[in-house]
Amino acid sequence: MTTKRDDFDPKAYNPIFEWRFLAPKYWGTWLAVILSLPIALLPLKAHQWMALKLANKLAKSKKGPAHRARVNFELCFPELSFEQREQLIHKALYTAAIFILRFSLLSLRSKGWLEQQCEFVNKQNLTKHTNNGENVILLVPHSWAIDVPAIFLASQGLPVSAMAKKQKNPVSDWLMHRQRVQYGGRVYERSGGIKPFIKSVKDGYLGYYLPDQDHGAELSEFVDFFATTKATLPGLSKLAKLSRATIVPLFASIDPETGKYSLEVLPALELQSEDQADARSMNIAIETFVKPKPEQYMWILQLLYTQKDGKNFYNLFKPRYKSDWKVSSNNATNS
């Protein structure tokens, strides 16, 4: 008889259901959840049809997600033509839509289904450390399928410890938390500091570290990121030292043609003691994952918001729609 692991930690973020969640102000959230369940159970062909419609519409927008992706692609891939970058935007939005339409399946289906849906590429790059009892922090870039590895690994007896920001909507916050820890694991609120996270890694949990968030100029190092520079959080060596952990990059993607997930693992990073070098090593890991399949990455985020000179390219590039950024329905393609 095996002893059931106790994942409860009073310092972790443990939201519970509250009766106020049923108030009229949250009925729209519940309606969206209720509708998402039967939609997720539709055949993949139906998801592909809906995703194509959504991508065709969103890719033509001159604001919101499409605009942010347009700015990011302009700065990161200047060697591509405008038309090539527009095709990438459409492909990324199509991939995102496929994932979102199927997102509820992560809770509706079983462990066995999840295992069948996940391909673990270069798994040995992780298991050679976990099998030796080493502490590990996973370096996980913001792909559309970023939540899948945490759920999958926990279902395989490798629970994850992550840090997350509490959402404004308490209903969606509670539901998302339940999904993330459905097979075990811990989530810590960022406002509580990093010490509980470090302790959980020492306790044997896989750390889940997001390397591509923008924390502002004061906390960041400006290092190369594709063809531009990005405000990147340093201190990875210090985090590894404090938690006595190995840093292992991991990237999750979804195949729109099959609906299946791929979890790809790189060899552990060789960290430096210098902040710039550490920050650059994180960005190299992101580039290695993203270059072969850029549509899998969340280019809709304000990845390049913080600039050394204080410029805001997401505002500065808006006039481009009146000059060389000619967005039209002809840019939409069939994925």
VOPAGU-2260 file (C-alpha; in pm, 1 decimal, decimal comma):
REM VOPAGU-2260
SITE   aa  ch    i         X         Y         Z
SITE  MET   A    0       0,0       0,0       0,0
SITE  THR   A    1     139,0     340,2    -102,0
SITE  THR   A    2      92,9     653,0     101,8
SITE  LYS   A    3    -104,3     925,2     -71,9
SITE  ARG   A    4     100,4    1238,1    -119,5
SITE  ASP   A    5     -27,6    1541,9      68,4
SITE  ASP   A    6       8,5    1847,3    -157,0
SITE  PHE   A    7    -151,8    2088,9      87,1
SITE  ASP   A    8      65,8    2379,3     192,6
SITE  PRO   A    9     -86,8    2661,1     398,8
SITE  LYS   A   10     145,4    2904,9     221,4
SITE  ALA   A   11      25,9    2795,8    -122,4
SITE  TYR   A   12    -260,5    2959,0    -307,4
SITE  ASN   A   13    -563,6    2743,9    -226,7
SITE  PRO   A   14    -884,1    2917,4    -346,1
SITE  ILE   A   15   -1210,8    2748,7    -247,7
SITE  PHE   A   16   -1563,7    2773,2    -384,3
SITE  GLU   A   17   -1770,7    3053,0    -234,3
SITE  TRP   A   18   -2146,3    3098,8    -261,5
SITE  ARG   A   19   -2089,8    3452,7    -390,9
SITE  PHE   A   20   -1959,9    3291,9    -709,5
SITE  LEU   A   21   -2327,4    3229,1    -798,7
SITE  ALA   A   22   -2415,6    3599,7    -791,5
SITE  PRO   A   23   -2563,6    3745,0   -1115,9
SITE  LYS   A   24   -2238,7    3932,6   -1193,6
SITE  TYR   A   25   -2071,7    3594,6   -1258,0
SITE  TRP   A   26   -2351,5    3433,9   -1461,7
SITE  GLY   A   27   -2169,9    3525,4   -1784,1
SITE  THR   A   28   -1862,7    3333,8   -1665,8
SITE  TRP   A   29   -2069,3    3027,6   -1576,0
SITE  LEU   A   30   -2250,5    3043,5   -1910,6
SITE  ALA   A   31   -1915,6    3050,7   -2093,7
SITE  VAL   A   32   -1796,8    2749,8   -1891,2
SITE  ILE   A   33   -2118,0    2555,3   -1954,4
SITE  LEU   A   34   -2098,3    2623,3   -2328,5
SITE  SER   A   35   -1728,5    2533,0   -2345,0
SITE  LEU   A   36   -1790,5    2177,5   -2222,2
SITE  PRO   A   37   -2003,5    2044,8   -2512,8
SITE  ILE   A   38   -1791,8    2244,9   -2760,7
SITE  ALA   A   39   -1476,6    2071,6   -2632,7
SITE  LEU   A   40   -1639,4    1732,5   -2694,3
SITE  LEU   A   41   -1707,9    1807,8   -3061,1
SITE  PRO   A   42   -1496,0    1628,5   -3325,5
SITE  LEU   A   43   -1160,1    1784,9   -3410,7
SITE  LYS   A   44   -1290,5    1871,2   -3758,3
SITE  ALA   A   45   -1549,6    2098,1   -3596,2
SITE  HIS   A   46   -1278,6    2264,9   -3387,2
SITE  GLN   A   47   -1068,5    2320,8   -3699,1
SITE  TRP   A   48   -1361,6    2482,2   -3880,3
SITE  MET   A   49   -1437,5    2713,5   -3586,1
SITE  ALA   A   50   -1069,1    2793,3   -3533,3
SITE  LEU   A   51   -1028,9    2892,1   -3898,1
SITE  LYS   A   52   -1327,5    3127,3   -3876,8
SITE  LEU   A   53   -1191,4    3284,6   -3558,9
SITE  ALA   A   54    -838,3    3322,5   -3698,5
SITE  ASN   A   55    -967,0    3477,8   -4022,7
SITE  LYS   A   56   -1155,2    3738,9   -3820,7
SITE  LEU   A   57    -893,7    3812,4   -3553,1
SITE  ALA   A   58    -596,8    3828,7   -3792,7
SITE  LYS   A   59    -758,0    4121,9   -3979,1
SITE  SER   A   60    -781,5    4333,3   -3664,6
SITE  LYS   A   61    -559,5    4638,8   -3624,7
SITE  LYS   A   62    -571,0    4625,9   -3244,6
SITE  GLY   A   63    -564,8    4375,7   -2959,7
SITE  PRO   A   64    -391,8    4037,3   -3000,7
SITE  ALA   A   65    -322,8    4075,7   -3374,5
SITE  HIS   A   66    -163,9    4418,4   -3325,0
SITE  ARG   A   67      62,4    4298,0   -3044,1
SITE  ALA   A   68     168,1    3996,9   -3252,0
SITE  ARG   A   69     230,2    4226,0   -3551,4
SITE  VAL   A   70     464,4    4444,6   -3345,1
SITE  ASN   A   71     647,3    4144,5   -3197,1
SITE  PHE   A   72     697,1    3981,6   -3537,2
SITE  GLU   A   73     818,1    4309,8   -3691,1
SITE  LEU   A   74    1087,1    4346,7   -3424,6
SITE  CYS   A   75    1185,0    3979,4   -3392,9
SITE  PHE   A   76    1171,7    3873,0   -3759,6
SITE  PRO   A   77    1257,1    4181,6   -3971,1
SITE  GLU   A   78    1402,1    3953,5   -4239,7
SITE  LEU   A   79    1051,2    3827,6   -4322,6
SITE  SER   A   80     821,9    4017,6   -4554,5
SITE  PHE   A   81     504,1    4176,4   -4419,7
SITE  GLU   A   82     298,5    3908,7   -4597,3
SITE  GLN   A   83     505,5    3628,8   -4440,1
SITE  ARG   A   84     458,3    3778,9   -4095,1
SITE  GLU   A   85      82,7    3810,6   -4157,1
SITE  GLN   A   86      68,9    3441,6   -4243,4
SITE  LEU   A   87     245,3    3365,3   -3915,5
SITE  ILE   A   88      -8,5    3574,3   -3722,7
SITE  HIS   A   89    -294,7    3383,7   -3882,4
SITE  LYS   A   90    -128,8    3048,8   -3812,8
SITE  ALA   A   91     -61,2    3144,3   -3450,2
SITE  LEU   A   92    -421,5    3256,9   -3392,0
SITE  TYR   A   93    -552,7    2940,3   -3557,1
SITE  THR   A   94    -330,4    2725,6   -3333,0
SITE  ALA   A   95    -442,8    2920,9   -3026,2
SITE  ALA   A   96    -808,9    2874,7   -3116,1
SITE  ILE   A   97    -765,9    2498,2   -3154,3
SITE  PHE   A   98    -610,8    2479,3   -2808,4
SITE  ILE   A   99    -873,9    2698,1   -2642,1
SITE  LEU   A  100   -1165,7    2510,7   -2798,9
SITE  ARG   A  101   -1022,5    2183,9   -2661,9
SITE  PHE   A  102    -902,1    2326,5   -2330,3
SITE  SER   A  103   -1184,7    2176,1   -2121,2
SITE  LEU   A  104   -1081,2    1826,1   -2230,6
SITE  LEU   A  105    -792,3    1846,7   -1984,4
SITE  SER   A  106   -1051,3    1815,2   -1706,9
SITE  LEU   A  107   -1326,9    1624,6   -1885,7
SITE  ARG   A  108   -1104,9    1336,1   -1994,2
SITE  SER   A  109    -907,5    1083,6   -1788,5
SITE  LYS   A  110    -539,8    1039,7   -1706,1
SITE  GLY   A  111    -526,4     764,7   -1964,3
SITE  TRP   A  112    -662,9     993,9   -2235,3
SITE  LEU   A  113    -409,8    1263,9   -2144,8
SITE  GLU   A  114    -122,5    1015,6   -2160,9
SITE  GLN   A  115    -234,2     902,7   -2507,1
SITE  GLN   A  116    -254,2    1262,9   -2625,1
SITE  CYS   A  117      97,1    1363,2   -2509,7
SITE  GLU   A  118     421,4    1287,1   -2688,4
SITE  PHE   A  119     718,1    1331,1   -2454,7
SITE  VAL   A  120    1011,7    1430,3   -2677,3
SITE  ASN   A  121    1357,1    1375,6   -2525,4
SITE  LYS   A  122    1200,4    1273,5   -2196,0
SITE  GLN   A  123    1537,3    1143,9   -2076,9
SITE  ASN   A  124    1664,3    1502,5   -2046,9
SITE  LEU   A  125    1428,5    1534,2   -1749,4
SITE  THR   A  126    1402,8    1183,2   -1607,2
SITE  LYS   A  127    1778,7    1135,4   -1577,3
SITE  HIS   A  128    1764,2    1407,8   -1312,7
SITE  THR   A  129    1440,0    1308,3   -1140,0
SITE  ASN   A  130    1541,9     940,8   -1130,5
SITE  ASN   A  131    1859,5    1045,2    -948,0
SITE  GLY   A  132    1657,4    1234,3    -690,6
SITE  GLU   A  133    1780,0    1574,8    -809,3
SITE  ASN   A  134    1576,9    1890,1    -763,2
SITE  VAL   A  135    1460,2    2031,6   -1096,0
SITE  ILE   A  136    1318,6    2363,9   -1208,1
SITE  LEU   A  137    1148,8    2352,5   -1546,4
SITE  LEU   A  138    1202,1    2655,3   -1768,0
SITE  VAL   A  139     867,7    2680,2   -1951,3
SITE  PRO   A  140     813,6    2951,1   -2217,2
SITE  HIS   A  141     466,1    3090,2   -2286,7
SITE  SER   A  142     330,0    2858,0   -2552,3
SITE  TRP   A  143     -44,1    2813,1   -2604,8
SITE  ALA   A  144     -25,5    2472,6   -2434,6
SITE  ILE   A  145     172,0    2599,0   -2134,7
SITE  ASP   A  146     -65,8    2440,7   -1878,3
SITE  VAL   A  147     -44,9    2091,5   -2029,2
SITE  PRO   A  148     298,0    1983,1   -1894,2
SITE  ALA   A  149     206,7    2069,3   -1533,6
SITE  ILE   A  150    -113,5    1865,5   -1549,9
SITE  PHE   A  151      47,6    1578,2   -1739,3
SITE  LEU   A  152     354,3    1551,6   -1516,4
SITE  ALA   A  153     138,9    1553,6   -1201,3
SITE  SER   A  154     -72,7    1273,5   -1350,8
SITE  GLN   A  155     251,3    1076,2   -1391,6
SITE  GLY   A  156     353,0    1121,3   -1027,5
SITE  LEU   A  157     578,6    1422,6   -1087,7
SITE  PRO   A  158     384,3    1709,4    -927,6
SITE  VAL   A  159     470,1    2065,8   -1016,7
SITE  SER   A  160     509,0    2376,7    -803,9
SITE  ALA   A  161     433,7    2702,2    -981,6
SITE  MET   A  162     394,0    3072,0    -916,8
SITE  ALA   A  163      91,6    3248,1   -1064,2
SITE  LYS   A  164     -87,3    3579,1   -1048,4
SITE  LYS   A  165    -437,8    3575,0    -904,4
SITE  GLN   A  166    -699,6    3652,4   -1169,8
SITE  LYS   A  167    -945,6    3937,1   -1127,7
SITE  ASN   A  168   -1245,2    3711,9   -1188,8
SITE  PRO   A  169   -1264,0    3483,6    -879,8
SITE  VAL   A  170   -1478,0    3221,6   -1057,9
SITE  SER   A  171   -1239,1    3167,8   -1349,0
SITE  ASP   A  172    -949,6    3190,4   -1101,9
SITE  TRP   A  173   -1098,4    2909,0    -887,8
SITE  LEU   A  174   -1184,6    2692,3   -1189,2
SITE  MET   A  175    -841,5    2731,7   -1350,0
SITE  HIS   A  176    -669,1    2652,0   -1021,5
SITE  ARG   A  177    -874,5    2333,0    -981,5
SITE  GLN   A  178    -774,8    2224,6   -1330,0
SITE  ARG   A  179    -406,6    2295,8   -1274,7
SITE  VAL   A  180    -386,1    2089,9    -954,1
SITE  GLN   A  181    -640,5    1819,2   -1043,3
SITE  TYR   A  182    -368,9    1551,8   -1020,1
SITE  GLY   A  183    -164,8    1725,0    -752,5
SITE  GLY   A  184      86,9    2003,1    -726,3
SITE  ARG   A  185     108,7    2345,7    -568,1
SITE  VAL   A  186      54,6    2700,4    -686,7
SITE  TYR   A  187     192,9    3003,1    -504,7
SITE  GLU   A  188      68,2    3359,4    -544,0
SITE  ARG   A  189     347,0    3584,3    -671,0
SITE  SER   A  190     274,6    3849,4    -410,5
SITE  GLY   A  191     380,8    3600,4    -141,1
SITE  GLY   A  192     742,5    3606,6    -256,2
SITE  ILE   A  193     964,9    3332,3    -391,0
SITE  LYS   A  194    1069,9    3159,7     -66,5
SITE  PRO   A  195     773,4    2914,5     -50,6
SITE  PHE   A  196     837,9    2822,0    -413,8
SITE  ILE   A  197    1204,4    2749,3    -339,5
SITE  LYS   A  198    1110,5    2536,7     -38,8
SITE  SER   A  199     865,7    2332,3    -247,2
SITE  VAL   A  200    1143,5    2258,2    -500,8
SITE  LYS   A  201    1364,7    2141,5    -214,8
SITE  ASP   A  202    1073,0    1922,3    -102,7
SITE  GLY   A  203    1084,3    1740,1    -437,4
SITE  TYR   A  204     832,5    1928,6    -650,3
SITE  LEU   A  205     923,3    2021,1   -1006,8
SITE  GLY   A  206     954,4    2398,2   -1018,7
SITE  TYR   A  207     761,4    2566,7   -1301,0
SITE  TYR   A  208     944,7    2885,0   -1400,2
SITE  LEU   A  209     829,4    3118,6   -1678,5
SITE  PRO   A  210    1134,1    3284,4   -1839,4
SITE  ASP   A  211     967,2    3533,9   -2074,2
SITE  GLN   A  212     764,9    3763,4   -1849,7
SITE  ASP   A  213     836,9    4137,0   -1851,7
SITE  HIS   A  214     907,0    4258,5   -1497,1
SITE  GLY   A  215    1016,4    4609,9   -1590,0
SITE  ALA   A  216    1351,4    4779,9   -1646,7
SITE  GLU   A  217    1462,7    4796,3   -1283,1
SITE  LEU   A  218    1446,1    4419,1   -1233,9
SITE  SER   A  219    1564,3    4317,6   -1580,4
SITE  GLU   A  220    1869,6    4279,2   -1799,4
SITE  PHE   A  221    1839,2    4385,1   -2165,3
SITE  VAL   A  222    1970,0    4095,9   -2372,6
SITE  ASP   A  223    1928,4    3959,3   -2725,2
SITE  PHE   A  224    1592,7    3805,1   -2812,8
SITE  PHE   A  225    1566,8    3692,3   -3176,4
SITE  ALA   A  226    1654,7    4006,2   -3381,1
SITE  THR   A  227    1588,1    4253,8   -3100,1
SITE  THR   A  228    1655,4    4289,1   -2727,5
SITE  LYS   A  229    1418,8    4206,1   -2444,6
SITE  ALA   A  230    1391,6    4301,9   -2079,1
SITE  THR   A  231    1470,8    3963,4   -1924,7
SITE  LEU   A  232    1465,9    3868,8   -1557,9
SITE  PRO   A  233    1813,8    3761,8   -1438,6
SITE  GLY   A  234    1913,2    3558,6   -1135,0
SITE  LEU   A  235    1854,4    3208,0   -1267,3
SITE  SER   A  236    2185,7    3086,6   -1124,1
SITE  LYS   A  237    2093,9    3227,7    -783,7
SITE  LEU   A  238    1752,4    3059,0    -796,2
SITE  ALA   A  239    1912,6    2727,4    -892,0
SITE  LYS   A  240    2167,3    2760,8    -611,6
SITE  LEU   A  241    1907,8    2850,2    -345,8
SITE  SER   A  242    1683,4    2559,0    -443,0
SITE  ARG   A  243    1976,3    2324,3    -516,1
SITE  ALA   A  244    1811,5    2254,1    -850,6
SITE  THR   A  245    1900,1    2177,8   -1210,2
SITE  ILE   A  246    1734,8    2402,6   -1471,3
SITE  VAL   A  247    1569,6    2202,9   -1750,8
SITE  PRO   A  248    1394,5    2381,9   -2043,8
SITE  LEU   A  249    1057,4    2239,7   -2152,7
SITE  PHE   A  250     820,5    2349,4   -2429,9
SITE  ALA   A  251     462,3    2240,2   -2492,2
SITE  SER   A  252     287,2    2258,5   -2827,5
SITE  ILE   A  253     -36,8    2137,5   -2986,4
SITE  ASP   A  254     -68,2    1990,4   -3334,3
SITE  PRO   A  255    -377,6    2149,7   -3496,5
SITE  GLU   A  256    -400,4    1857,7   -3738,3
SITE  THR   A  257    -431,3    1589,1   -3469,5
SITE  GLY   A  258    -519,7    1779,8   -3151,4
SITE  LYS   A  259    -233,2    1605,0   -2973,0
SITE  TYR   A  260      28,9    1767,2   -2751,4
SITE  SER   A  261     405,8    1755,7   -2769,0
SITE  LEU   A  262     625,2    1808,7   -2461,3
SITE  GLU   A  263     981,9    1873,4   -2572,2
SITE  VAL   A  264    1271,9    1879,6   -2324,9
SITE  LEU   A  265    1619,6    2024,8   -2381,3
SITE  PRO   A  266    1934,1    1926,3   -2187,3
SITE  ALA   A  267    1985,6    2111,0   -1859,5
SITE  LEU   A  268    2122,7    2463,0   -1886,8
SITE  GLU   A  269    2483,8    2532,8   -1799,7
SITE  LEU   A  270    2437,5    2843,3   -1590,0
SITE  GLN   A  271    2679,2    3129,4   -1545,5
SITE  SER   A  272    2725,8    3350,6   -1242,5
SITE  GLU   A  273    2685,7    3668,2   -1447,9
SITE  ASP   A  274    2331,6    3808,8   -1479,7
SITE  GLN   A  275    2354,3    3904,3   -1848,0
SITE  ALA   A  276    2483,2    3559,9   -1944,3
SITE  ASP   A  277    2209,0    3388,0   -1742,8
SITE  ALA   A  278    1937,6    3603,2   -1895,9
SITE  ARG   A  279    2069,3    3536,7   -2244,2
SITE  SER   A  280    2079,9    3159,6   -2180,9
SITE  MET   A  281    1707,0    3169,5   -2101,9
SITE  ASN   A  282    1632,5    3354,3   -2425,4
SITE  ILE   A  283    1846,5    3109,2   -2623,0
SITE  ALA   A  284    1631,8    2825,7   -2485,5
SITE  ILE   A  285    1316,2    3009,4   -2597,1
SITE  GLU   A  286    1462,7    3071,4   -2944,0
SITE  THR   A  287    1564,3    2705,9   -2978,5
SITE  PHE   A  288    1207,6    2594,9   -2909,0
SITE  VAL   A  289    1024,1    2866,0   -3102,4
SITE  LYS   A  290    1222,7    2904,6   -3426,5
SITE  PRO   A  291    1102,2    2570,7   -3577,3
SITE  LYS   A  292     737,3    2638,5   -3482,2
SITE  PRO   A  293     676,6    3008,4   -3410,6
SITE  GLU   A  294     298,0    2965,1   -3430,2
SITE  GLN   A  295     306,9    2782,0   -3094,8
SITE  TYR   A  296     434,6    3083,8   -2899,9
SITE  MET   A  297     217,9    3353,3   -2737,0
SITE  TRP   A  298     320,6    3640,5   -2961,1
SITE  ILE   A  299       0,7    3820,0   -2858,6
SITE  LEU   A  300     163,7    3916,7   -2525,9
SITE  GLN   A  301     338,8    4251,1   -2478,8
SITE  LEU   A  302     669,9    4067,1   -2474,3
SITE  LEU   A  303     869,0    4376,7   -2568,5
SITE  TYR   A  304     681,3    4637,2   -2365,0
SITE  THR   A  305     982,1    4748,5   -2158,2
SITE  GLN   A  306    1255,0    4913,6   -2364,1
SITE  LYS   A  307    1586,1    5057,2   -2252,3
SITE  ASP   A  308    1500,2    5397,2   -2399,6
SITE  GLY   A  309    1143,7    5393,6   -2265,3
SITE  LYS   A  310     980,2    5356,4   -2607,2
SITE  ASN   A  311     645,8    5177,7   -2636,0
SITE  PHE   A  312     644,0    5009,0   -2975,5
SITE  TYR   A  313     285,6    4889,4   -2931,4
SITE  ASN   A  314     180,5    5256,2   -2948,0
SITE  LEU   A  315     454,1    5383,0   -3178,1
SITE  PHE   A  316     369,9    5132,7   -3452,7
SITE  LYS   A  317      -2,3    5216,4   -3470,7
SITE  PRO   A  318      49,9    5470,9   -3752,9
SITE  ARG   A  319     207,3    5193,0   -3961,0
SITE  TYR   A  320    -145,6    5088,7   -4067,9
SITE  LYS   A  321    -161,6    5412,5   -4268,0
SITE  SER   A  322     169,0    5341,4   -4442,2
SITE  ASP   A  323     335,5    5001,8   -4495,6
SITE  TRP   A  324     113,6    4777,0   -4281,5
SITE  LYS   A  325    -162,1    4696,7   -4529,9
SITE  VAL   A  326    -393,0    4455,8   -4346,9
SITE  SER   A  327    -670,9    4311,2   -4559,8
SITE  SER   A  328    -888,9    4005,2   -4590,2
SITE  ASN   A  329    -649,8    3875,0   -4855,0
SITE  ASN   A  330    -395,7    3808,2   -4577,5
SITE  ALA   A  331    -615,6    3534,2   -4429,9
SITE  THR   A  332    -513,8    3185,5   -4535,1
SITE  ASN   A  333    -645,6    2836,3   -4495,1
SITE  SER   A  334    -451,4    2656,9   -4220,0
